[in-house]
Amino acid sequence: MTWTQVIKKSPFGDKVIKTRIRIFYERLRLAKYIKNMNINRDNKTITISVYPQVVGLMIGRRGKNANELGERLGGWEIKIIGE
């Protein structure tokens, strides 16, 4: 089973996605600021709730971090909101 098949078909896919997001932001030393993650499989969207002070860091300059994460996950759209 390939990576994309696990994400698309397996109920285990949500846990895999959340773990990969945490690993991505752990590399940037920002994982501790993630409050919540919601995955919408219909729209291929992931909404990440973070503290308002770090929204800019999570998105990155010109959206670099969010875009790179979306590409690594296989074309998912990443939305980062401050709560």
Residue pairs with C-beta under 8 A, 6 or more apart in sequence:
1 10
3 74
4 74
6 12
6 13
6 16
7 13
7 16
7 17
7 73
7 74
8 41
10 16
14 39
17 39
17 46
17 73
17 76
18 37
18 39
20 72
20 73
21 34
21 37
21 46
21 48
21 69
21 73
22 31
22 34
23 31
24 68
24 69
24 72
25 31
25 33
25 34
25 58
28 57
28 65
30 54
30 57
30 58
33 50
33 51
33 54
33 57
33 58
34 48
34 49
34 50
35 49
35 50
35 51
35 83
36 48
36 49
36 83
37 46
37 47
37 48
37 49
38 46
38 47
38 49
39 45
39 46
40 46
40 47
43 77
44 75
44 76
44 77
45 76
45 77
45 78
45 79
46 70
46 73
46 76
46 77
46 78
46 79
47 79
47 80
47 81
48 58
48 78
48 79
48 80
48 81
49 81
49 82
49 83
50 58
50 80
50 81
50 82
50 83
51 82
51 83
52 82
52 83
53 82
54 82
55 80
55 81
55 82
57 65
58 65
58 66
58 80
59 65
59 66
59 80
60 66
60 67
60 68
66 78
66 80
67 78
69 78
70 76
70 77
70 78
